[in-house]
Amino acid sequence: MLLAPEDTKTIQLDPITLLTHASGPVKLTVALLILASTLVWVIAVLKFLQLARMRSAHAKFEDEAVRATTGTELFEIAGRHRSAPGGRIVSWLAMRGAPGSVDRLRAIVERAIVNERQRASTFMPTLGTIAAVSPFVGLFGTVYGIIDAFVRIGAEKSASLPVVAPAIGEALFATAIGLAAAIPAVVFYNIIDKRLGDLESALEASAEEWVLVVAESRPDTAPDTHYDPRLAHTAYAPRERRA
């Protein structure tokens, strides 16, 4: 005698269905992770564009600065390349009273390089935070999904696949989204940090030559360190002299 097959509940485990029927905390977790993942890509694009502009501007400045033999020539070249990191460093060197002792000039240049590093490192802490935190946020969704699965087992008094599969699916989906946000963040952070380090190394190597060029200049070659409105409200704005 043949028995009629029992009606079984169709299980749909595609991401859209899982997210639609997910519990509130899992939905919130996934929404935060999607936002973080989007932010990672936006920051990465902005940083790559910023670094490309800085490297291009610095290369143009270097092509001219390498031919400078006096402090005056170097300062004039820097005035034409204020968008370049090297140009801003030399301008900062001029405004702080160059020429002077070699040790003082090196200290001024080192401070200017720190300013350039801070300028170029904008949004890097955000990228690093997303890379570090996203897996744990996804893990929270995973743990909550598993707890939800056990609650459903207790309520249905059954551990059948239709009961536990949706909750387990939600948990794994949250984990996947967390990894999708964290992995690109780690990769982009390392790439951008490496390029920042290369740019900083190039500035440090060139700065030593700039210091020697300025230090060897006669005092009467120093430029007039007048106030430049284009440097207002920046780290390179000249300080007021005390009486």
PLY file of the C-alpha trace (Angstrom):
ply
format ascii 1.0
element vertex 243
property float x
property float y
property float z
element edge 242
property int vertex1
property int vertex2
end_header
0.00 0.00 0.00
1.45 3.36 -1.03
1.30 6.25 1.39
0.69 9.74 0.15
3.74 11.90 0.63
3.49 14.39 3.45
3.47 18.07 2.64
6.86 19.53 3.37
7.69 23.16 3.86
9.80 24.57 1.08
13.13 25.88 2.39
14.51 28.93 0.61
18.05 29.86 1.62
18.91 32.53 -0.94
20.41 35.72 0.59
17.43 37.95 -0.18
14.96 35.58 1.44
17.19 35.06 4.47
17.60 38.80 4.96
13.88 39.46 4.48
12.84 36.89 7.08
15.77 37.48 9.46
15.29 38.63 13.02
15.68 42.28 13.98
19.21 42.06 15.47
20.49 40.12 12.47
18.99 42.68 10.08
20.63 45.50 12.04
23.96 43.67 12.03
23.84 43.07 8.29
22.84 46.69 7.62
25.82 47.96 9.64
28.18 45.61 7.83
26.87 46.61 4.40
27.36 50.27 5.36
30.90 49.51 6.56
31.69 47.60 3.36
30.47 50.50 1.22
32.52 52.93 3.30
35.63 50.81 2.77
35.36 51.08 -1.01
34.61 54.80 -0.91
37.61 55.49 1.34
39.86 53.28 -0.80
38.93 55.12 -4.00
39.42 58.53 -2.37
42.79 57.55 -0.90
44.07 56.12 -4.18
43.07 59.33 -5.99
44.64 61.49 -3.27
47.91 59.56 -3.31
48.03 59.61 -7.11
47.68 63.41 -7.08
50.30 63.82 -4.36
52.81 61.53 -6.08
52.30 63.25 -9.43
52.66 66.73 -7.93
55.74 65.70 -5.96
57.37 64.18 -9.05
56.91 67.45 -10.96
58.35 69.41 -8.05
61.33 67.06 -7.79
62.11 67.44 -11.50
62.65 71.16 -10.97
64.01 71.14 -7.41
66.85 68.78 -8.28
68.33 71.53 -10.48
68.21 74.19 -7.75
71.66 75.28 -6.54
70.67 78.02 -4.09
68.03 78.53 -1.46
66.43 81.31 -3.48
65.94 79.06 -6.48
64.54 76.30 -4.30
62.07 78.66 -2.62
60.90 80.02 -5.97
60.30 76.51 -7.27
58.37 75.66 -4.11
56.21 78.74 -4.64
55.15 77.35 -8.03
54.36 73.89 -6.62
52.38 74.53 -3.44
50.16 71.54 -4.17
53.16 69.20 -3.96
54.21 67.78 -0.58
57.82 68.77 -1.25
56.76 72.28 -2.21
54.86 72.71 1.05
57.83 71.42 3.03
60.24 73.88 1.40
57.74 76.73 1.85
57.45 75.81 5.52
61.25 75.83 5.69
61.33 79.35 4.22
58.67 80.76 6.55
60.39 79.44 9.66
63.40 81.73 9.10
65.73 79.87 6.75
68.65 79.83 6.39
69.86 78.72 9.80
71.91 75.99 11.40
71.72 72.58 9.76
70.27 70.97 12.89
67.53 73.58 13.13
66.68 73.22 9.45
66.46 69.45 9.82
64.13 69.83 12.80
61.88 72.16 10.78
61.81 69.73 7.85
61.05 66.76 10.10
58.06 68.61 11.54
56.84 69.47 8.04
57.12 65.83 6.99
55.02 64.84 10.01
52.39 67.34 8.86
52.40 65.79 5.38
52.05 62.31 6.86
49.05 63.42 8.89
47.50 65.07 5.84
47.93 61.93 3.73
46.71 59.60 6.51
43.19 61.02 6.62
40.56 58.24 6.96
43.22 55.59 7.57
42.09 55.05 11.19
38.54 54.52 9.91
39.76 51.93 7.44
41.77 50.14 10.11
38.83 50.17 12.53
36.52 48.58 9.97
39.13 45.93 9.20
39.49 45.06 12.88
35.85 45.28 14.03
33.82 43.90 11.10
34.57 40.19 11.78
33.41 40.56 15.37
30.24 42.36 14.32
29.56 39.49 11.92
30.28 37.06 14.73
27.60 38.73 16.82
25.09 38.03 14.04
26.33 34.45 13.90
25.89 33.88 17.62
22.44 35.44 17.62
21.39 33.29 14.65
22.49 30.13 16.43
20.62 31.16 19.57
17.55 31.78 17.41
17.91 28.27 15.97
17.85 26.72 19.45
14.83 28.83 20.39
13.00 27.55 17.32
13.92 23.96 18.17
12.45 24.43 21.65
9.30 26.05 20.32
8.67 23.47 17.59
9.98 20.54 19.67
11.75 19.42 16.54
15.27 19.69 15.14
14.21 19.12 11.56
15.86 21.04 8.72
12.90 23.37 8.04
13.09 24.54 11.66
16.82 25.20 12.03
17.92 25.94 8.46
16.62 29.54 8.26
18.24 30.57 11.55
21.55 28.88 10.71
21.40 30.48 7.27
20.98 33.92 8.83
23.97 33.27 11.09
26.23 32.23 8.23
25.03 35.13 6.08
26.01 37.62 8.79
29.44 35.99 9.00
29.90 36.26 5.23
28.98 39.95 5.19
31.41 40.61 8.04
34.24 38.97 6.11
33.23 40.80 2.94
33.73 44.09 4.79
36.90 43.13 6.69
38.97 41.46 3.97
38.95 44.38 1.47
39.57 46.78 4.37
42.71 44.88 5.40
43.97 44.66 1.81
43.34 48.33 1.06
44.84 49.42 4.37
48.09 47.56 3.71
48.37 48.82 0.13
47.66 52.44 1.04
49.93 52.32 4.10
52.76 50.96 1.91
52.33 53.81 -0.57
52.23 56.33 2.26
55.46 54.89 3.59
57.09 55.10 0.16
56.04 58.74 -0.22
57.32 59.59 3.24
60.66 57.88 2.51
60.99 59.86 -0.71
60.30 63.10 1.17
62.85 62.27 3.85
65.52 61.45 1.27
64.90 64.66 -0.69
64.59 66.80 2.45
68.20 66.12 3.39
69.34 67.61 0.09
67.00 70.61 0.49
68.43 71.29 3.94
71.98 71.31 2.58
71.05 73.61 -0.29
69.40 76.10 2.08
72.14 75.85 4.71
74.85 76.60 2.15
73.02 79.72 0.95
74.17 83.10 2.19
71.92 84.95 4.66
71.06 87.57 2.06
69.50 84.89 -0.16
66.71 84.14 2.29
63.31 85.14 0.92
60.92 87.56 2.52
58.78 85.35 4.75
55.65 87.41 4.30
52.24 86.06 5.11
50.75 83.96 2.31
46.91 83.86 2.44
46.94 80.56 0.54
48.47 78.90 3.61
45.92 80.30 6.06
44.14 77.81 8.31
46.67 75.08 7.52
49.44 73.44 9.48
51.87 75.66 7.56
50.39 79.02 8.55
53.19 81.26 9.94
53.13 82.06 13.59
52.93 85.63 14.87
56.28 87.01 16.00
56.53 88.21 19.55
57.75 91.69 20.25
0 1
1 2
2 3
3 4
4 5
5 6
6 7
7 8
8 9
9 10
10 11
11 12
12 13
13 14
14 15
15 16
16 17
17 18
18 19
19 20
20 21
21 22
22 23
23 24
24 25
25 26
26 27
27 28
28 29
29 30
30 31
31 32
32 33
33 34
34 35
35 36
36 37
37 38
38 39
39 40
40 41
41 42
42 43
43 44
44 45
45 46
46 47
47 48
48 49
49 50
50 51
51 52
52 53
53 54
54 55
55 56
56 57
57 58
58 59
59 60
60 61
61 62
62 63
63 64
64 65
65 66
66 67
67 68
68 69
69 70
70 71
71 72
72 73
73 74
74 75
75 76
76 77
77 78
78 79
79 80
80 81
81 82
82 83
83 84
84 85
85 86
86 87
87 88
88 89
89 90
90 91
91 92
92 93
93 94
94 95
95 96
96 97
97 98
98 99
99 100
100 101
101 102
102 103
103 104
104 105
105 106
106 107
107 108
108 109
109 110
110 111
111 112
112 113
113 114
114 115
115 116
116 117
117 118
118 119
119 120
120 121
121 122
122 123
123 124
124 125
125 126
126 127
127 128
128 129
129 130
130 131
131 132
132 133
133 134
134 135
135 136
136 137
137 138
138 139
139 140
140 141
141 142
142 143
143 144
144 145
145 146
146 147
147 148
148 149
149 150
150 151
151 152
152 153
153 154
154 155
155 156
156 157
157 158
158 159
159 160
160 161
161 162
162 163
163 164
164 165
165 166
166 167
167 168
168 169
169 170
170 171
171 172
172 173
173 174
174 175
175 176
176 177
177 178
178 179
179 180
180 181
181 182
182 183
183 184
184 185
185 186
186 187
187 188
188 189
189 190
190 191
191 192
192 193
193 194
194 195
195 196
196 197
197 198
198 199
199 200
200 201
201 202
202 203
203 204
204 205
205 206
206 207
207 208
208 209
209 210
210 211
211 212
212 213
213 214
214 215
215 216
216 217
217 218
218 219
219 220
220 221
221 222
222 223
223 224
224 225
225 226
226 227
227 228
228 229
229 230
230 231
231 232
232 233
233 234
234 235
235 236
236 237
237 238
238 239
239 240
240 241
241 242
